[in-house]
Amino acid sequence: MRKYELTIILGTEEDETSTGKRQVEALLQKTEAKVKKNDDLSVRELAYPIKKRYKGHYYYYELEMDPAKALELEEQLRLSDSPLKHLLINAED
């Protein structure tokens, strides 16, 4: 099991945020990721427009999971429509 950090940016509308968060958490359960920390970083202005949006709702997760499952999670996030952007990094020292 390795440690990972996941940051996602969702739309700012209430329904986009709630459905997007549910979909991401379903993907985390599907890939058997253990969520150690979950932070809502609120709505922030984006550095550049993403899909014609200038603001996004940020969420941060600290995870423990198998490296093979991390690749699967990365692929599923890339194919998903919910997150505007995501970043999954290995948090090992």
JOJODA-V221423 format. One record per residue. N is the residue number from 1. RES is the residue in one letter. OMEGA is omega in whole degrees, 0 to 359 (* if undefined). NEAR is the number of other C-alpha atoms within 10 Angstrom. Layout:
N,RES,OMEGA,NEAR  N,RES,OMEGA,NEAR
This chain:
1,M,178,12  2,R,178,12  3,K,180,20  4,Y,172,21  5,E,181,18  6,L,174,17  7,T,179,18  8,I,175,21  9,I,179,26  10,L,175,23  11,G,185,24  12,T,177,18  13,E,184,10  14,E,181,10  15,D,177,10  16,E,182,15  17,T,183,20  18,S,180,14  19,T,178,14  20,G,179,21  21,K,178,18  22,R,180,13  23,Q,179,17  24,V,179,18  25,E,175,14  26,A,177,12  27,L,178,18  28,L,177,20  29,Q,181,12  30,K,181,12  31,T,176,18  32,E,178,16  33,A,176,21  34,K,181,16  35,V,180,17  36,K,181,12  37,K,181,10  38,N,181,13  39,D,172,11  40,D,183,10  41,L,175,12  42,S,182,11  43,V,180,15  44,R,176,13  45,E,180,12  46,L,179,13  47,A,178,8  48,Y,182,10  49,P,175,11  50,I,182,14  51,K,179,9  52,K,178,7  53,R,182,13  54,Y,177,14  55,K,178,18  56,G,178,23  57,H,186,22  58,Y,172,23  59,Y,182,19  60,Y,179,17  61,Y,167,18  62,E,189,19  63,L,166,23  64,E,181,19  65,M,177,18  66,D,181,16  67,P,178,14  68,A,178,10  69,K,178,16  70,A,176,23  71,L,178,13  72,E,178,15  73,L,179,21  74,E,180,17  75,E,180,11  76,Q,177,15  77,L,179,22  78,R,182,14  79,L,183,10  80,S,178,14  81,D,187,12  82,S,182,21  83,P,173,23  84,L,176,19  85,K,174,17  86,H,177,17  87,L,178,12  88,L,181,18  89,I,176,14  90,N,184,14  91,A,179,13  92,E,180,8  93,D,*,4
